[in-house]
Amino acid sequence: MRRVYLKAKEAEKEMQEARENKEFTGKNEKLLIENLVKSAKNNSRIGDKLLMVIDPMEIHIPDWQRRIKLERAYSIGNNYNSYKWDEPKVLLYKGILLCIDGQHRIYGAFKAKKDAVVVEVMECSLEEAIDLFLSQSSDRAKMQPMDIYHAALAAKKPEYVALHDICKKHNVAIKGDDETENVVGTFSSISDGINWIKGGKAELLDSMLTLLGKLEWNGYADTYNGKAYTAKIIRALKSLYAYCEGRTDEMEEAMINRCKGTEFFVDNIMTKTQAQIFDYLSEIVRYEMESPFRNKAGKRKSKAKEKAM
């Protein structure tokens, strides 16, 4: 099947092999890049821009960059026109040049075997450069939540670090992660997670992932692709927590008593819409929480506890 996208790390691996074939690595690379940038600073300032001509092979694509849309990259590379496109932006970081903006242009030119492109060298920190990447204008390739997530995590944005840490605590991957082996599922509602954390609901997200772990809906994750952690499930649970506000402990107990196991998830939850999931689960927990038998049992336990005291 023809590939549509290429991960940034895959493009970097391909370009690194080309660098190694030309012995453009290690100290040799750093020395040559240092001299190129130094020369550009002395001779190639245009207004407030520092421009430089360089072989696209010599530019690295960091793994937090967005996926490369191959058709777009090939089209740019085969019809490269410096008048049509702005200069790609690169950053000198630890002796190598990182592509901050314009990875389609850089990779496309590399694939088209161009040996020289004009780039703008940014003179700032890595964090500031990533901020630029995250604020790219709408006329560029659309930024997907997982593209933003990986760049923001590299820049140590607090809300993204918090989402990463909460998911890691529960052994849950985040959509777009390369390492997905030995996890219980993949959290795909990245934008929801970030918005909840920004809104002070990190504890709620932690509670929902804890409950999902106890429910064991994630069994056979390879077969069902860890769908217990998709947006519609997480959103339905969030609504359920709001519906049962003040009684969430009882709600969680009812869910664990009545809704546990992969078979339950596959038979009753997986194919429903978000609204149907909420309606179905809220009916179950309401019945459990309002059951006169359950309440009587609870009262007997309370009286027994009082006598023991």
Disulfide bonds with the S-S distance in Angstrom:
none
